[in-house]
């Protein structure tokens, strides 16, 4: 880790040009430094599709939601959603 601190800019350049770089502490891998592009590739694009899918699976129709929104007191059914 001391070596990584002292040579941080070199570590970043290596991550960009050679791929992910392992940083060790007392001989054990502690962290991996990778380029932002590689991180985005691995983590996937955030499109919001999970939210759209969950909303489309909702058992309450848009008309029913509209009716519930104008009812006093406001009440909406609650269910678990896996994202």
C-alpha angles and dihedrals in degrees: 000000000000088000090051091050092051094047102033097135090051089049091053092048090050092050090053097045105030104026133250116358122211118221115202133201115201089345096309126109108253106166141357122225114207138168119270089241091056091047091052090048093052097042094047131227117300102227100155089241091133090059092046091050092049092049092049090053091054110125092215117086121229090249090053090050090051091051092048093048091060096044120099120258096028112239129175127178115250126217137164116265123198111213 
